[in-house]
Every structure is written in C-alpha cells, then in structure tokens.
Amino acid sequence: MLTGEMFVGAARVRGSGKEVRSRDPRTGVELAPGYRYGGAAEVARAAALAEEAFDVYRATDSATRAAFLERIADEISALAGPIVERAVLETGLPEARLTGEASRTTGQLRLFAATLREGSWHGARIDPAQPDRTPLPRADIRQRRVPLGPVAVFGASNFPLAFSVAGGDTASALAAGCPVVVKAHDAHLGTSELVASAVRAAVVACGLPEGVFTQLVGDGPELGTQLVTDPRIQAVGFTGSRRAGLALVAAAASRPQPIPVYAEMSSVNPVVLLPGALAARGAELGTAFVGSLTLGAGQFCTNPGLVLAVEGPGLDEFVSAAAEAVRGDAGGTMLTLGIAGAYASGRDRLAGRPGVTELARGEAGSSVACGGAALLSVDGSRFTADPELQEEVFGATSLVVRCADQAELLAVVRALEGQLTATVHADESDEPLAAALLPVLERKAGRILFNGWPTGVEVGHAMVHGGPFPATSDSRTTSVGSLAIERFLRPVAYQDVPAALLPPVLRDGNPEGVWRRIDGELSRD
Amino acid sequence: MLTGEMFVGAARVRGSGKEVRSRDPRTGVELAPGYRYGGAAEVARAAALAEEAFDVYRATDSATRAAFLERIADEISALAGPIVERAVLETGLPEARLTGEASRTTGQLRLFAATLREGSWHGARIDPAQPDRTPLPRADIRQRRVPLGPVAVFGASNFPLAFSVAGGDTASALAAGCPVVVKAHDAHLGTSELVASAVRAAVVACGLPEGVFTQLVGDGPELGTQLVTDPRIQAVGFTGSRRAGLALVAAAASRPQPIPVYAEMSSVNPVVLLPGALAARGAELGTAFVGSLTLGAGQFCTNPGLVLAVEGPGLDEFVSAAAEAVRGDAGGTMLTLGIAGAYASGRDRLAGRPGVTELARGEAGSSVACGGAALLSVDGSRFTADPELQEEVFGATSLVVRCADQAELLAVVRALEGQLTATVHADESDEPLAAALLPVLERKAGRILFNGWPTGVEVGHAMVHGGPFPATSDSRTTSVGSLAIERFLRPVAYQDVPAALLPPVLRDGNPEGVWRRIDGELSRD
C-alpha cells in the first residue's frame, strides 16, 4: 500500500536525495518502504502548483470548501484502520490513543467545515454610503477577509494525525482558502503517505486544482528553509521544538517580503497548587498529577513540567504520592530514538542543576526509545535565580518548586516565560489568592484551567492553544479551535465597488445570509 | 503655553540631550521653545510606569475606557484653537486641513469609545461543559481577548494630529487596554506637547494611573530602538518611511521575546484607468487625478504615485489634462526641509531612470520647503523590468505607465509590490476587465476603490488602511477604523474557572449584554 513517494500536486514523486525510513521506536527496527528526500526542485514545483491553484481555490464558496474538508475527513475515516496500524508502528503510541486521535483529526476538519458554513469567518462589514453627509459625502465601504496565499505546514512528531499532514494547521489553512504544502515528519513517513493519499483523493473527488495540496519529504532544516523562503509561500504553520521554530521565524523574517510564522514551540505548563486544595487533597492531587505527566510518555505540548506550591499542609503528601506514582510508572515508549536521547539528557541536565533534588524516577521501560519519568524539586528562590530551570524537557519530567510563602509564589509566577497553559488547583478558601494570581497568569498563558490537568486540548470554538513567547511565536492567535482560521486571512476594503463586482458576501440583501457588521452593528438581514 | 518638556507619566521632564526645535517649513524659521532629547533614562522610566499602570488599566471596564477616550477627545477639542495654530506653524499645512484633521482625531477617539461600548471587541466565546459526553466529558471553556501590554507609538510627520500623539495607534491601543508610550515627531514638537497635555488632563480627570500615557522626545533611531527593545513594551505602532519601519521591525525581532510591529510604510497606490472610462472622460479624469496627487503637497500615505492604462482612446487626453494641471499647480509647502530635499532627489532619481519621460513639472512655490509636482511617463515593458520605478517618492510625483495591451496591464499589476490602496476607473463596459483585475488587486492592496481617488481615508468600521508588504509590515490588520483595536489583543481561554473568578464578560447570564459565540453561534442572551 505504501510506495515511498511524496505527493507534488497530483504527481507521486520519488525524491532523489538521502533515503530515510521510519523506525519502530519500541524495537528500533527500520520500517519499509524507504523514502528519499526531495529538495529545491520539489519545493519549487510544489510552490508553483500551489500558487497556480490559489486563485481558483480561494474563489470557491464556503459550501464547496466545507464539502472538501468533510470529504478529507471521510477519506481519512475510510482509511483509519491502516493509518492507525502504521502509526502504532511508527510512533509507539497505543492503538486506542491513535484511534482517538484519528477521530479528533476528522472532528477538526468537520469543525472548520461548520465554521465555513456559519460564515462569520468572512468578517463582513458594511459602512453604507452617506451621499448627503457634510462637509463631505461618505463613500460606500465594505470589508471582508481574503486568504493570505499558499501556506507551508510542518508535521509534528507527537501528534502524527492531529498536528500533522491533515492536522489543525492544514485544516484551518484549507478552510481559509489557502493551498497547503506539508513537510512530512521523518518520524512517521508511512502514516503521512497514507493521510496524504486520503487528502489527494478528496482533492480529486471535489474537482479542485491539484496544487491545493502537496506533501513533501525532505531534510528538516534544508527543505524547511527552502519552503519558508519560497516567494510564493505566504504563511507558515509549525509545531515542534523552540530551536526549529525560531529557525523558521528567522528564515521568514529574512525574506524580501517577510511572512507570518505560527510556531508552537515550548511550554512547561505550570500547575499551581493553592493551600486550601493542597490541604484538602494533597495526596490525591499528587497521584492525578502523575497521570497527566506520564500520559503519552509525557510527549504532549501541554505536559505539566512545573508544579508550584507554597510550603504548608498537604505539600509533603502531594510530593510523596507523586513520587510514589512516578516510581510505579512502567515507562513509556518515546516517539523516536532521538527524542528519547534528548529527553534523557534534558532530564539529567535539569536534575543536575544546583539546588535541584531528584525525588523519584520511574521505570525506563523495555523499549529501545524508552523514557523513564522523573520528579525533581527545587526551592522558589533558587528557581527564580536560574532561568535554565524553566527550559522545557520534552517528556515525563516535572519540577516541583517549593515556595516559602505566597509572595514568593507570585514572584515565581511573574518570572515565568510565556506558556500554552497554566493550571490552578484551588478550593473555595483559595479564591482570594486565585483572584490575585489570575491576572498574572493571563499575561503568561493562552489557557488557564482550574482543578484539572493541562493535557487534553478540547477542539472547539472557545479553545486557545497558543500563548506568549516562547510558547508560540505569535500570541495573537491559536492553533487549535475554530479561531485558528483567522491566522490565514487578511482584511480587504471595497470602496464604491460596483454591485456586480462585489463578492457575494458583501452584496446588498445578504445573499449568503451571514452575520455582518452594518455601521458597526451585527446583523443577519 | 509651551514648556519644551516631555511627559513621563505625570511628570513634565526636560531632556538632557541635544536641543531640537521645530521649524516653520514655509520660512525655515526655528520655533520656540527648544526641546531636549531624552534617552535611555526616560525610556526606562516611561516603560516602568506603563508596566505598573497596565494591570490597573486593563482591569477597567469598557465604559471606563470609553469615557477616557471621550475625555481625551473633549480635551483636544477644548484646545483645538492653539493646537491648530501651532500645527500650521510647524507643518505648513493649511488651517482648514488641520481643523478637519482635529475633528478626525476626536472622531477616531469617539469611534473607539463606541466600539468599546458595543463590546464585540472582547471576542467572547463560550463552549459550555458537557458532563455527560462520552467517551470523555467536556470541560467548560470560555474565551476572551486581553490586551498585549504597553505599546510604543511613533508619531508620523504627515498627519500631525490623526497619526500622531493621540492618533489612531494611540486611540486603538488605549481602547484595547494598553498603556501607550509615544515618541513625538521632531517636525511638530509643539503640537505634540499640546496634544499630550490634553491626554494627560484626561488621564487625571479619569483617575487613571499616570503610566497609562507618556510622551517622549528623542532621536528617532536611538530612542526608537531603546523603546522597541525595552522588555516591558509589547507592541509597536508606526507610520513613516520604509527604512525607519524596517529598522523597528528588525529591532523588535532581535529581542529575546519578539513583539508585533505594525508599521505602515510605503505605497505608490496604483490608479488603473480602464478603456471605457478613459474613452468617456479622459481629460476629466486627468484633471481630477492631479487634484488628488497634489493634495497636501502629495504627502498622503495614499497619494496616487502610479497610473496604469492601456494605449487607446482617451489616454492622450488624460495625460494632456493631467500635465496641464501639474504645470498649473502653484506648489505646496512640504512638512520639513528634509522631506522637501528627499522629495526633490526622489523625483529627479525617478525622472532620470532609463525610459522615463518627464511630461510636466509644477511651480516649486515660494516656501523654503517647497516641492513642485511632477508627472512622468514610462512604457509598461520598461516598468516591469525596473523595480526602482516602483519605489515611493513621498510627494506630488506620479508615473504614468502606458501599457501596450490588456495583457501587459495585467502583467504590470501582477508585478506590483503590496499597496495600501488600488484604484480602478471603470465604466459599465469595462466590467469584464475589471472582474479579471479584481482578484489580482485583492492580493496587492488593503483597499480597492472604484471611480474615486485614494486620498482621504474614511474612519469607520469597514475601512482597511493596511495592505501586503511593504505597504505595511503586517497585512493581517488595519491602522484606521475600528478593526484596529484587534492589533493589541490576544485570546485567552478559561477552562472550568470558578464563576466568581470569571471576567464579567464571560459570566453566565451575559451581565455585559454583549454579543458572544455560544458553541459557535452568535448570541446576545
């Protein structure tokens, strides 16, 4: 079923560069087929096809694009068995998790289909002419959003379906009317080929231009830079490491025409345990916390890598229960040997920082790419003095920061970098402190959650999966949820444009029946 | 009335650097008082005060901020006489223009006050909990937008009121809940001091923290870089030259934590004359065009510096009438001697490019900072071959590009850089060509207008004053109109946050009565 080829528009192409194979991270065994890297030629061809497709694709109406997204979802569902089977081999993630992720992926596509049909994404605004206004008449001015152009999407390793070939970035860019050029992640090349074939089938079934979707295989830094600096690419979606994300940001900024980069990069997702909650259920929180920490071998962007608490009743119970749970963890398979190696050295680096104590370490597990959990501890004063303690260790390691008092806790929170999430465990008695904390957390995180755990990102209209730098390169948006479509749009105003030439969504009588802002007031008339 | 001081929060401060004075560009006479440049100390103090004010200011409700903006408008209106009088001296712009600009400035402030009261700016979204969902219950997730933090605003020379101290960037940032640190433009320091005193009076009258507004005087590149790289500054608004704008973009990108820069920089605002319109009223269009070209001595960001037409009936009449109008133009006073010098050399550079013919030149005028209009012409094939012909000459010079046929016209349009505006003159007979042109223009410009002139930017809800690079550094937004508030906001999600801790706009029962998206559906219930 797998060919080892990439998809450059409608063409299946075998690269001419280095041959790479995904590996089963449980055994280290290389998986067939081999894929050869593409390079400048494939990037140029993909970008040319995407550019050629752009005007046709963006002129399609919301219903057409919604049907296309739904067709992609249907094609993925039809292929879900082989996709999940291959993804298990390539990622070591459990079948149940990947089955759930496949549903999430099709759910995302359907969410954007619904968002398109609802129509507010157009951002339609009409300020009608005022021919009798003095001293000067007012022109008729109408506004809508248009897509930016072809978008480069980089598949992430840790969600081989939901943040990869047909993941959130691809779904939102396609919804916005932007052709997509995906760079497949080396860690799951077969999964990527299967998903790409599903997308291609949908392109054909919907009669769309071939350049709407391309999937390339290539060297991350080299092909990534070629793609981001191609003049036809107009925006970038990325989820991955801080180093790789910042390299793409720099490449995009170095272009004669700079373009936006939406890079989701790095977050330690602080969990703040307030005194009342801790006193009431310290041990219970400790056990539940490790459940979140070790989920998926700690390979979630929202993995809780930092716990903040004030010395007092319940903290020792939390730490004991968490340490016990970590020691009892059987160890997970990490996504790749490289990730497992980076995890081990990151964990050991963090454990070796001055003032850091290792409280517990879990079983390494039997995989080749194993990653044993670890629980570390440090004092609040030491934490604020050592910025390296804030660096993300991708995997199931977390650092408990013990603060002397509430003032130190607030100082620690203020010293944090930007985060995807911030979690608070609080009882009613904690509300005054929680109220003081909330404005500080609002400046640090894209999502604030109470009495839960940050792993598990709901896909809906209100979700924000984003946050201040370095959590992302652009805090003004989200990469999960329907708001993500706005990343790939820009507003255009039409002044006194003849009725026959106006886009339908801006015509008198509201033929599309969408919400529009008339002289500032929302209306569907 | 003028003291020569800057405003660092509530304190009037005299700088300790170089002394500068504005000049009357009509006579070259230096104007009292002298202002001394501030530097790192004033930037640090301003940023510290802004940071200190931020949490208090952003916690104010929409009504409080709306009243503040209206109070600023009232204070400016009360001081309009002296402000306009001083601005005439400092800019050489006519009194009637500046009186109109004062109204526009207060109108902008009131527009943002209305936008705040309407409440959609919150971007409120609620996805209610689904405790019974299977396989997993859904948490309660709510979203609103929060302000980014202190904003640096750079006053522009060409709109000493509407794009300066209390102009659109300041109004939209204050509306969003961001304290503002303005760098006053050297060309109108007295006007800036007067307007800043009006803003300060409003800060005091509304009982807001002093750090909400600061106005600094200083060296553009030096103080500008200090300001943009201060870690407390979180966004930048700028209108000015491409060189200066790109320097700020680079400074912002070089920070440990990069920040957004909204720089409105460079646009030649193409005017496309279609055959039907040209044949019907070539001469009339030529005369009207020069009216737009020479308005305010050509010192509008939307000044029409480029005319595109296909050879055919009416084009010679257009050119003759335009040339005659240019020759008859008495010449205007430019804003500064430096701008007049740059204009003259830019005009002469453009006129001297291979293939360019000078059709007409206007009177230079009697001012010291004079800038005579010029009309140049070139062939379409030459234009696409020479990128320098696209460079903005800030002032009343325009280049007529004569295209051999419609295909060449479309090729010329496709070769254009990003623009603030694109204008089309078309009759009904031109609609097929206009329809072919429109999608191309949508990719080039932030505003497309028919049968009018680009100078004159309406301040409303549907306006876009922005556009693809290099018109701006960020095409996803506008610097004029109510949408501009979104530049200074980012979304935050609240998951299972206790009711008492939720921001009022997200509480059950919609206590603020604003539009919110409930499970994706807009509602005011």
Interface residues (C-beta under 8 A of the other chain):
Chain A: D55 A59 G100 A114 T115 E118 S120 R125 I126 D127 P135 L136 R138 A139 I141 R142 Q143 V146 L148 G149 V249 A253 Q257 P258 P260 E417 G418 A426 E428 E431 A434 A435 L438 P439 E442 R443 A445 G446 R447 I448 L449 F450 N451 G452 G456 E458 G460 H461 A462 M463 V464 G466 P468 F469 P470 S473 D474 S475 R476 T477 T478 S482 L483 L489 R490 P491 V492 A493 Y494 Q495 D496 V497 P498 A500 L501 W515 R517 D519 G520 E521 L522
Chain B: D55 A59 G100 A114 T115 E118 S120 R125 I126 D127 P135 L136 R138 A139 I141 R142 Q143 V146 L148 G149 V249 A253 Q257 P258 P260 G418 A426 E428 E431 A434 A435 L438 P439 E442 R443 A445 G446 R447 I448 L449 F450 N451 G452 G456 E458 G460 H461 A462 M463 V464 G466 P468 F469 P470 S473 D474 S475 R476 T477 T478 S482 L483 L489 R490 P491 V492 A493 Y494 Q495 D496 V497 P498 A500 L501 W515 R517 D519 G520 E521 L522
